[in-house]
Each structure stands twice: as structure tokens, then as C-alpha cells.
Amino acid sequence: MVPYDESFLCDFSVLRGRDSNFMRIAYLECFSGVSGDMFLGALIDAGVPPRVLEETVSALNLGARLEISRVVRSGISATKVDVWVDGEKDLPREEYWAKQELAKREHTHSHDHPHDHPHEHEHSDPREHSHHRGLTEIREIIGRSAVSDSAKNTAIAIFEALGTAEAKIHATSIEKVHFHEVGAVDAMVDIVCAAVGAEALGVDEIVCSPLNVGGGSVKCAHGTFPVPAPATVELLKDTRVYSSGVQAELVTPTGAAIVQVLAKRFAPFPEMKIEKSGYGAGTRELSGLPNVVRLTIGEAVSKLAAKTASDNVTVLEANLDDLNPQVFGYVMDRLLEEGALDVFGIPVLMKKNRPGTLLTVLCKPEDASKLSRLIFTETTTLGVRRREEIREILARRWEKVRTQWGDVRIKIASMNGTVTNYAPEYEDCRRIASEHHVPLKTVMQEAAREYTHGGRN
């Protein structure tokens, strides 16, 4: 371990001064999982000045300090961030609870022998009193700190994500949750510094890789649990995870909450022009796996990045050759009702020259499992194919126009502030046509004419 050298840090004020048409992104690779201290190390290694996080710790006024150093994990040089509280360095939680168990046994053993004088029972760890904060107290501490309002809101959102997970597991309300691991000072430092550091990074979005959660078991405040721990599982719902077989907790609840709040999406390495990368180190050495998280900063290279937005969508497909055509229409309606972004069917010729229909569903990744179950339930298919795709989308908004029969919504698409497409909302026009016994095409033509002539509400 060597002292940290700030001499190579990049100047983010220069990066922020670039043409606003360019989109800067950060990609967080969690091939060895993620924890709060690993994320802070990656932020610093990628260019966030250490003083930004050190001043954040001072602003919390909790008697904590950061120790920042360079270490090597499986041949990779990385930044290690440790939190010191009341002269004690934070430990991985299995080490912390092992230490508590040992102290308890030693304390019990000492009572098997006579004492020459009475004494009060002391906590074996000076930090133990801080392991039982509730969300209200945590909000107050963050609210009093001298950090930006946006960073405060982000930090509180991370704690609320943790609280929601813990509340569900313990069948209680979020306000009654006592944060055993994450109520401690070191975890508060991790979370608030993560919020401040992510803001200082100066990127338009953070994208995260699938998470390697590890395996085995871990000792927590309530006992020994399989990895990933219950709170981590709850936090990682609708997130892509896997295990490489390493028998250790690689994703902590704090790390899971940080990426769930800060990451805009979970996806493979995005197309970018790389500017800089940084590595944040974990505490342990892992056999055959560098215990680091990597943060890569770059500029989206596609020209579309300056003109359009993009998101990840899941594509579901199923071949249907023995489904009643009447049922197919019903299935399409049900899929749209349940949140599908688009549903369509294509006539296909299947094996043995059987005519069939290719059902295709576009949906948000978090809705894919629900919609797959619906396809299995409502159709005769025996398999649903799934793949992830990146979708470029134009900015869109709604406006209302007033026709002689009533208001009609107009969907408007634009690129770089210029309107490229507009169309009357079909359902509004259909309703008006039915109620007033007017041809549908007449209603749609008048709505479009009103929009082009400025007849808007």
C-alpha cells in the first residue's frame, strides 16, 4: 500500500465546458461485484479529486476521515478508500461480525473468573452504538451537511432504497427499520460520498454492467445467510446478476443500493470514445479474480447521441402455428395493457409448410419476465425467445388541439429541437368519430390541420 498521488487527475472543469451536444457517459464494470468503498476508489481513480470526498466527510461532522492509498489486486493497480471512525478502520461485514463474536466470547469467558472490583459492561466496539440509526435520523444528518441539494437528495434516495428492502424483508415500515450495517458512520460516509462523487464526475449518465454477486454465505446482524444476502437480493430485483463461483459476498447491500440509484441502465459495454478509466479496490484478495471495480469515462461516438436519446429494450418473440386467430388479437391487447411498448405479428411459413404468426413484443427489461409469463399463459407456444437491444428514440411530447367536436391529443416528435413528426392520437379521434358519427379520417384530418395552424390549447 502506497500513499495516493493526485498529480495525474484530469481537470473536469475543462470536460464540462465542451459542446453540450456531446454526451459523456461512465461505464461501471462490476466483474468482482461492488461495494461502497470500491465505488469511491473508482471515482477517485477516474479523476474525482480526493479533496472533494474528504471535504464531504468533514461536512458530515461524524468524526470520520478517509484514508486513500494505491494497492495492487491480482496485478491491477487500484485506488483503495478506507473510512476511519474513532480510530477504527471499517471492515468487511463478515470480518466485523466475526470480531464482535470473538469479543463476546472473550467477555463471557472473563465472567467465568472472579473479579476484584465491580465494573460497568462496555461495548467492545466504539462504533457499535451507531449501528441502530433509523431513516429519520439519517435524513436529518444528511440534511444538515454542507453538500449540494442534489447530492443530498441522491444520498437520501440510496438510504430509502435500502430501507424499503429491509422493511420488506422484516415485514415492517421503512420508518421503523434500524439500519444495522448501513446505519454505521462508515456506510453513511460511503453513500454520501458516492452521491457527491458521482455528481463531480460530470457525466450525463452512468451505465452499469451485470453484477457478479459471488457465493457462499455471509454473517450479518441477524445471523448467517447465503450470498447474496436478503437485502441485496431485494435491491437487485430486475437487475442482471450472475455468480462466477467465488465463495464470497461480492455485492454488498450498500453497493447494490448505490448502483440501483445512480445507474440509468444495466447493459453491456456501450459504444464510446474512451477518455479515462479508473479502478477501485476491495479489501480482500480473491483467488484468480482482481477484486476491483472499473469505471470508464468516455464520449458517446454515435452522432445520434447528440440528436436522440437511447434506451435498452427487451425483444420477446414466439412462433405460433396452432393459435385461434381470435385469441391472437386478445393477446396483443393484454400485452399492451400490461406495459408492452409495442406488439405486432408477422405471417411466417413454419416447418412442414405450416402457416403461422411470429409474435414480437418490445418492452422494458424489467417487464420482460411478466410479459413472457403472459405469453405462455395465453398462447400455445412452448418457448419465448428473449434478447436485449438498444433503441434510438426521438424526443416526444403531447399537445392538445381543439376541433369542432372536442379536444384531440397530438403526439409530436423532435430532433435537436426541430419537429420531425406529428400525429393525432388515434384513440381520441376514434372516440370522437364514434360519439359524433363523423368519419374517422375527417376527425384526424381536422386535428392535424388545427395543429399546423396553431389551434392548440
N, C-alpha and C positions, 0 to 999 in steps of 0.2 A: 504494500500500500504506500503510495506516494502522495505528497500534497498536490492540490489541484492547481493547474496553470491556466489563467484566464487569457493568455496572450493571443490564442487563436480564435477567439469568439468572433462571430460575424456581427456586423452592425445592422440590426433590424430596422433602425430608422431609415436607412437607405432603401431597404427592401419595401417598406411600407410606402415610400414615395414613388413607386413605379406606377405606370399607367394602370388605372383602375380597371381597364378592360381585361387584364390578365388575372388568372385565377391561381392562387397559391394554395397548395394542399400539403398536408402532412400525413404520412402513412405509418401507422404503428403496427409493428410485426411482433406478435406475441407467441413465437415458437417455443419459448420457455415460460409461457404464462405471463402474468403481470401482477405487480403489487404496487402500493403507493410509492415506496421508496425507489423502485425500479423506474417508474414513470418520471419521477423528479430527476433522477440521474440522466435519463434520456433527454429530458428538456434542456438540462444544462449542457450536456454533451453536444446537443444540436444547436446551441447558440444562445439560450436564455442566460443572461448574466447571473452568476451566483448571488450577487448583491440584491437582485430582485426578490429572490426567495428568502434570503437572510433578513431583509427588511420586513417581509411578510411575517416571518416568525416573531420578530420583535414587536410588530403591530398587534399580534395576538395577546401579548403580555401574559404568557402562561409559564414563564420560567424555562423555556426550551431554547435550544440552539441547534444549528446544523453543523455537521462535520462532513466536509466534501473532500473526496480523495479519488485518485485513479487506481484501479485494480485491474487484474487480468483474470478473465474467466475462460478457461479452455482455449487460451491463446488469443482471445479478443480483449483489447484494451477498452475499458469502460469507466464511466463515472459512477462512483458509489456515494450515496447520500445516507447518512445516519442521523437520527434525531436523538439528542441527549436531553434528558429531563431530570432535574435534581441530581445531576451527577451520574445517572444511569443511562446506558445506551439501549435503544429499543432492540428487541429480539424478535425473530420469527415466533409466531404464537405457540408452536409446539414446544420450542425451547423455553418460552416464558412460562407456560403451564407446567412443564417438567421441573422448572426451577421452583415454582410455587409448591408443587407436590413434594419436592425434596425438603424445602423449608418447613412444610407442615409435618413431615415425618421426623425431622430433627427436633422440632418444637415439642412434638408428642413424646419423643424419646427423653428429652430433657426433663419432662414432668414425671418420668419414672424414678427419678432420683430426688432425694430431699434437697431443699434449698435453704440456704442460711438466712434469707431475707425475703419478705414478700415483694412482689413486683407487679406492675400492670402488663397486660398482654399487648404487645405491639404488633403492627403489621410487619410482615417480613420484607415487604417491598414498599418503598416510599411512594410509589406511583399507584398502589392498589386502590386508594380512595378515589382515584379519577376514573375507575372502570365502571362507574354506575351513573353516568350522566344521562339525563333524558333529553329529548329533542328540543324542548322549550329552552333549557339552559344552554344547549349548544347553539341554538339560533341567537340567543342573547349575546353570547361570547363573540360569534362571528359578526353580528350586527354592530358591536362596539369597536371592532377592529378598524384600523385606518387603511382599508383597501378599497378598491373601486366597487361601486354598487353592483356592476355586472358580475364581478368575481364573487362578491358575497352571495348573489342570487344563485350562481353556479354551485358554490360550495354547499349552500343550504339544500339545493336540489339533489346533490350527491348524498347528503345525510338523509334526506327524505326518501330517496330510493332504498337506502339501507334500512331505514325504519319501516318502510312498507313491507320489505321482505321479512324482516324479523317479526313484525306484527302478525303476518300471515302464518308463519311457522309456529308461533307461540299462542295463536288464537287470542290476540289482544288488540287494543287500539294502538295506533302509531305513537300517540302521546304518552302511553304507559310503558313503551319499550325502554328498557335500560340497556344502553349500548355497552356491553361488557368489553369486547375487544376494541370497538371503534369509538368508544366514548373516552378512551385514554388520550392524553395530550399528544403522544406521538402520531396517532391516527388523525387527530384534528389538524396537526401540522401538515401531514401528507395531503389531506383533502383540500385545505385552503390554499396551500402552495401549488397544488395541481391546477386549481381554478385560476390563480394569478398567473402561473407559468404558461398555461395554455393560451391565455389572453395575450401575454407578452410575445408569444411565438409569432403572432402576426400573420396567421394563415386564414383562408376563407373557410376551410373545413378540415376536420380530422377524419380520416378513414382508418378502420381497424381490420386486421386480419382475423381469420378464425382463431379461437383461443385454445391453446394446449393446456388442459386443466390438470394434468398429472394423474396420480392414482394412489392407492394405499389408503391410509387413514390419518386423521389429524386430531389432536387433543384440543378441545375448545372449553369454554366456560361451563358448558352443560354436560361434558363427557367426551368420549371418543367417537368420531363419526367418519364414515367413508368419504373419500375425496371424489368430487368436490363437495364441500360442506353444504348443509341445507340452505343457508343464506345465499351462498354462491350460486347454487342451482336455481333458486328463485330469481335472483338478479339476472341470470343469463337466459331466461326464457326468450325464445325467438331469436337466439344468437347462435351462430355456428361454432360448435366446440368439438374437440376431439382429445384423445389421450395418446401420447407417444409411448406409453408404458412406463414412464419414470414414476417410481413409487415415492411421490412427494406431492404436497399441495403446491401447485404452481400458480393458480389464480386465487388470490385472497378475496374475501368479501369487499374490502376496500378497493382493490384493483378492479374488481368486476363493476362496482358502482361507478368508479371514475370513468371507465371506458363506455359504459352504457349512457352516461350523461353527456360526455364530451364528443364521442364519435357520432358523426352524422349517419354513417352506414358501415356495414361489415362486408368486405369484398376482397377479391384477390388484388395483387399489386396493381395500382392504377397507372395508366399511361401518363408519364410526366417527364419533364426535363429536370434531372436531379441537381439540386444546388448543394445540399449538405445532408449528412446523416449523423446520428448520434446514438450511443449505446448506454443504457442504464443497467447497472449491475444489481443482481440479487445478492443475498448474504451467503448462500451456500454454494459449494462446488458440486455440480451434478456430473455423474459419470457419463461421458460421451455426449454431453449436451451443454453448450455455453449458456450459463444462467444469466442471460441478458435479454433486454427488450430493445428493439431497434426502432428509431424514429427517423424517417427520411422526409426531407423537406424538398419540394420542387414546384415547378410551374407546369400546369396542365398544357400539353403541347398542342392539343387539337384546337384549331381555330374556332370550332364550335363552342369551346369553353368560354370564349369571350362573348358569345352571342346567345347561347342557350344554356339551360340548366340540364342536369343529368341525374338519373336515379337508377337504383337497381330494381329490377322486376324479376319475378319468377314466372316461367312459362310452363304450364301444365298441358300435357297432350294425352289423348286417349283415342284409339281406333274403335269405332262402334259399327258392327255389321248386323246386329240382331235386335236393335232397339226400335220400339214403336216410334215412328216419326212424331206422333203427337206428344210423346214423352220428351223428345229432344227439345221442343220449344219450352216445355215446362222447366227442364233442367237449366236451360240458358237463363230463364227469368230468375230461378232460385240462386244461381251462381252470382248474378248481378246484385240481387238483394243482399247476399252475404258478403259483399265487398269486392267482387272481381272488378278489375279495371276495364276489361273488355272480354267478350266471349264471342266466338264465331265457329262456324262449321264449314268444312270443305269436302265436297264429294270426292271419294277415292275408290280405286279398284283394289281390293284386297286379295289374299291368297285364294286359290280355287275360283278366281274370277268373280268373287262375291262383291257386289257394290256395297259401299259403306260410307261412313262420315268420319272425318278427322275433327274431333272436338279440341279446340285450342282455347286456353284460358290465360289471360295476363292478370297478374295480381301482385300485391305487395308481398315480400318474402315472409313477413310474419303471418300472413293469411293462407300460405300455401298448404299447410297441413290440414287446416279446417276445410278448405275447398276440395282437397284431394279426398277427404272422407266423404264429402257430399257427392262427388263423382262416383265413388264406389257404392254409396248407398242408393243413389237414384238412377244409375245406368247399369248396363250388363257387362261393363268392361272388367277384365281381370288384372289390369295393370295401368298405372298412370306414370308417364314419363315426366321428369322434372329437370329444368335447367335454369341457370341464372343468366340474365342478360342485362347490359347497360342500355338505358333508353335515353336518348336526347329529346328534350321537350322544350317547346316554346313557352314563354311566359303567357299566362292566360288570366282573364278576369271576366266578370259578368257586368253587364249594364242592362237597364230596363228601357224599353221604348213603349210609347202609348199608341195603340191602334184604336180604331173606332169601336172595337169590340172588347178592349181591355188590354192590360199590360202583358208584354212578352219579353222574356229574358233573351239577351243576345250574348253568346259566348264569343270573346274576342281574343285572338292570339297575336302576339307581337314578338319582334326580334329587334334587339337594340333600340327599343322604344318606338319602332315603326310597326303599325298594324299590318299583319300579313294575311290574316283570315278572319272572317266573322260569319256567324250563322245563327239564325233564330233557333231557340230551344224547341225541339220537336214536341215534347210533351205539352208545353204551353200552347203551341199552335194547334195541336190535336184536340186539346180540351176546348179551346175557343171554337174551333170548327164544328165540334160536336154540339156544343151548347147553343150556338147561333145558326146552325145549319148553313154554314158557309164552306165552300170548297177549301180543303186544307192548303192547296197551293196558293190560293188567293190570300189567305192569312199570312203565310210565310213570305210571299212577295211584298205585302204591305209592311210587315215588320222589318224586312231588310231595307225597304225604301225609307222608312221612318228613321232607321239608324243612319243611313248615308246622308239624310237631310237634317240630321241633328235633332230629331224629335225624341229626346231622351228625358227620363225622369231624373 
